[in-house]
């Protein structure tokens, strides 16, 4: 959960490469931040005893302390002993259901969701993507209030109600009755149209049989969801378990797999297809097979990035 996952974050996290919006200062003046260990997030080595200048809400210069010149009248902030890094993104969360040691539908209130978002931002998380387990209007209202500048916290992104086969949606008791249950292409497309009309940030589907308790979402149905989502300019994220489903989803144009394959090790063909189609993956951090799949994907993506960099440098295919 958010309260545990990001507790290991560094002391200070200021928005940079992966933030939803630029770093903002309280006034539109220049501020020079000095002394921190700066991790830029672009793969370069950290800068110890760094300095970076923020002007009108944007980081404009980064370097070592003493090498960055601030304009006259600029503010100065001493960050000695702290670490600055790009803010984090929680790409797969379900805010609002946990309160203290309880996890239930009764906890899904505006107050508790906002509390989760504030806590996430405190630990350096700039945005939280809620993945299709959202009841009523509350998340839409919170998102609108954030966009209007009425409330803060990590920026909330929503999928509204996710889509799956009957009884194939989210499995916990806290989530009962939330997901669309579809059995025809017309129902699948209508579900997408309804969430699109509410201007969700993406569409979420559950594809597997949920450990045997439900039918799998058939390829004709998830293809209809993907097609309809793309017609509305929305990415489609899929909760996946089985290797065969992942193969079909990637070929159908899914934008993200919200878990890695967990019934077997992903074969080379699937890994290559995920990389080729630029499918975003939320890896599982604990199962042994998922760790193996994550490592395999990481190697392929690193190789692809290295080849792309070589092409940019040398203007030809790397060999």
Secondary structure, DSSP 8 states (H G I E B T S, - for coil): -HHHHTTTS-S-----TT-SS----SSSS-EEEES-EEE-SSSS--BTTEEEEEETTEEEEEEETTTS---TT-EEEE-TT-EEE--EEEEEE-TTSEETTEESGGG-SHHHHHHHHHHHHHTTEEEEEE-SB--TTHHHHHHHHHHTTS--SSEEE---B-EESTT-S--SGGGTT-SEE--SHHHHHHHHHHHHHTT-SEEEEE-S-TTTTS----HHHHHHHHHHHHHTT-EEEEE---HHHHHHHHHHT-SEESS---SS---HHHHHHHHHTT-EE---SSSHHHHHHHHHHHHHHHHHHHHHHHHHHHSS---
